Amino acid sequence: MSDDFFAPPPFNVQDGLIRAARELRALGLVERAGVYERAGDPVLRLSAEGATIKAEMVREPMRTPQWKSRTLKNAGDLRDFLAEASNKIKLWNDSDD
């Protein structure tokens, strides 16, 4: 029996970007040209780079942010990134209250 039987399906970058956009909009972010904003401040950037997604998140929201970059190579990386983004956005929203 081949080990390929249990291999996950290949990562579809476009589907990943669509999923990310949907989940980030659900968190209250607004997308403008691949940059997701919270209250007018850029907080996330996503872009396709070949067979991966380049994901950048700010350390904290501000007008001139410091970006932290990472490469998402599969659906698991995307899921982890979205969970981290969700936690940070909730934390930032709580600190605004």
C-alpha positions in Angstrom: 0.0 0.0 0.0 1.3 3.4 -0.9 1.9 6.1 1.7 0.3 8.7 -0.6 -3.1 7.3 0.4 -2.8 9.1 3.7 -1.1 12.3 2.4 -3.1 15.5 2.8 -4.4 17.2 -0.3 -2.0 19.8 -1.8 -2.3 23.3 -0.4 -4.4 25.5 -2.6 -3.1 29.1 -2.1 -6.1 30.8 -3.6 -8.6 28.8 -1.5 -6.4 29.7 1.5 -6.5 33.4 0.8 -10.3 33.2 0.4 -10.7 31.4 3.7 -8.4 33.8 5.4 -10.3 36.8 4.0 -13.6 35.4 5.2 -12.4 34.7 8.7 -10.6 38.1 9.0 -13.8 39.9 7.9 -15.7 38.0 10.6 -13.3 39.4 13.1 -14.2 42.9 12.1 -11.2 43.7 9.9 -11.6 45.7 6.6 -9.5 44.7 3.6 -7.9 47.2 1.3 -5.6 45.9 -1.4 -4.4 42.9 0.5 -4.0 44.8 3.8 -6.4 44.2 6.6 -7.2 47.1 8.8 -8.6 47.5 12.3 -10.0 51.0 13.1 -8.0 52.4 10.2 -4.7 50.9 11.3 -3.1 48.2 9.2 -2.7 44.9 11.2 -2.3 42.1 8.6 -1.0 41.6 5.1 -1.5 38.4 3.0 -0.1 37.7 -0.4 0.4 34.7 -2.6 4.0 33.7 -3.3 4.2 30.7 -5.5 2.8 27.7 -3.6 2.8 29.5 -0.3 1.1 32.5 1.4 3.3 35.3 2.8 1.5 36.4 6.0 2.6 39.5 7.9 1.1 40.7 11.3 2.0 43.8 13.2 3.4 43.6 16.7 0.8 46.2 17.8 -1.6 48.4 15.9 -0.2 51.9 15.0 0.1 54.2 12.0 3.6 53.0 11.2 3.6 49.4 12.3 6.5 46.9 12.7 5.7 43.8 10.6 6.4 40.3 11.7 6.5 38.0 8.6 6.1 34.3 8.1 5.4 31.8 5.3 2.4 29.6 5.3 3.1 26.4 3.5 0.0 24.3 4.2 -3.5 24.4 5.7 -2.2 23.7 9.2 0.1 26.8 9.0 -2.9 28.9 7.8 -5.1 27.6 10.6 -2.4 28.4 13.2 -1.9 31.9 11.8 -5.6 32.6 11.8 -5.9 31.4 15.4 -3.0 33.6 16.4 -4.5 36.6 14.5 -7.9 36.0 16.2 -6.3 36.0 19.7 -4.4 39.2 19.0 -7.4 41.0 17.6 -9.5 40.0 20.6 -6.7 41.2 22.9 -6.4 44.5 21.1 -10.2 45.0 21.2 -10.3 44.3 24.9 -7.5 46.8 25.5 -9.5 49.4 23.7 -12.5 49.0 26.0 
